[in-house]
């Protein structure tokens, strides 16, 4: 360390751990440091040790208690020389007489330097760079010494310059700070000089060179650097004029209102501000060791008009922890430490125009034990005051292609549900497959591979496959629209489930054969276009059906049948079926007859047989079309006359 203070951290549980600091002098004979024991204290010589304990991290601060001023005449408690002290310290972490950790610090601290003497009244004159270079020798980097290859360095003697006279730095860095520029008439540096160069070259002295700048004295503008401060009221006369879309919501203490959100890298950020009218639904993984409490729920929120409202918080207890606990390590029952933590938080902002009218918060609490991985869920939803259901931005309540289908579990305390399909990874096994939501209007087909033993019981296999397929559908209802409200049952359609077909076929005790395995999940979603909002078509889900297709699983024997495991592929398909919003009216007899002459419904259009002779045909002048039509009629009439039976008799006469 080179300063009077240094910080370090002790990672781990610090309960029962004593921290101490000791001076470690060196042995004059061997030069080695003397061994330290756990009998030290938090003060040694001029050094002091401060400890700030945390749950899993403790901060240790080593600070110097003496001054670092240079000694004047007849002064004490000061530094006699510029190198004030050189000492070796040891910071020890002990539990009883057992040393857990040791930190070695080498302190080399200089005295504080200050100017002592008379200040000269002769100020250094800095030349104007518009007329004279500020640095005549840029390669002169070392004061009081000769810089190699810097021929303009006045500190280089002629003997030293002879050593590198042929390798001097060139250009501006080598001291040629005012070279002739290419536009100068006397310059011959241009490799290819055009013929018009003598006519357009510049006659100027070297004192006026572009390397000095200032050829053009224009007006300058101060750059506007964006401020990182919150755009709140800066003076009593300026009121907060409300939120706009995307503005961060602020609290009474002029701080951002934060809720954990996902970053671009996919990781959760705990102090991410909530943007006005931007709803989101995120999931974050945490453990008991890394768990951190978020913003307190008693914080008042700025409504947008310099008024403040309190959050309406409702606390609930999670009974089914299986939806949130994704991993658990087996630990002895006596060593398990549990804590009551937040499993989910649902925020609903009631807004009107540019102001927030109300904030409702539902907090789900549960017990998290050591060794478990918790999947926390945070949702933020903006609801218009004029509507009881959630509204999208731009007031588009219907489904749009490519957006997730809304699902709900209306029979549970937490109505949030999910409708997913698989997203296999790695070898494509079901054990490592993840989920992705079903997107509206996108027909999908996905699956994974399930490992099955040759001695697998058929009933257990059917139950295992059915359980994995049902895990994709954690819902009882599907939202008719994208803004369906959980409080209105009419906004949802119940999922129609068809049980898998079972033929009760017996295998006769054969191993490796199981009939009627529900290996295929079929999701059919029927929707219709029910109108448009501002020209945007609105689509609504009318019904959802789930069915299963069964297969006969048979063990596939490899070379020599040495492997007792086989693979069973299970799949899930999603099909969107569009139907008319209303049943079409029956076709009348008149419409059937008229359809035969409708040019838009038939390839042959008899009403347009004489279309070239009408005024609607604009491909040629009307006179030419009429002449060609009459000529064609004459030829047809002549052919008819010549084919008549009396024409030969008339011709013979």
LINZIJO-V549670 format. One record per helix or strand of 2 or more residues. SS is the DSSP state (helix for helix, strand for strand). FROM is the first residue (numbers start at 0). LEN is the number of residues. If there is no record, write none. Layout:
ss=(SS & SS)
from=(FROM & FROM)
len=(LEN & LEN)
//
This chain:
ss=(strand & strand & strand & strand & strand & strand & strand & strand & helix & helix & helix & helix & strand & strand & strand & strand & strand & strand & strand & helix & strand & helix & strand & strand & strand & strand & strand & strand & strand & helix & strand & strand & helix & strand & strand & strand & helix & strand & helix & helix & helix & helix & helix)
from=(4 & 17 & 42 & 46 & 56 & 68 & 82 & 97 & 157 & 164 & 196 & 209 & 249 & 260 & 267 & 279 & 300 & 307 & 311 & 320 & 324 & 332 & 337 & 354 & 371 & 406 & 417 & 433 & 443 & 457 & 472 & 476 & 488 & 491 & 512 & 535 & 558 & 564 & 588 & 605 & 610 & 621 & 645)
len=(7 & 6 & 2 & 6 & 8 & 2 & 13 & 13 & 4 & 3 & 4 & 3 & 2 & 2 & 2 & 8 & 2 & 2 & 6 & 3 & 4 & 3 & 15 & 15 & 13 & 2 & 6 & 4 & 10 & 13 & 2 & 3 & 3 & 6 & 21 & 19 & 3 & 14 & 7 & 3 & 3 & 21 & 7)
//
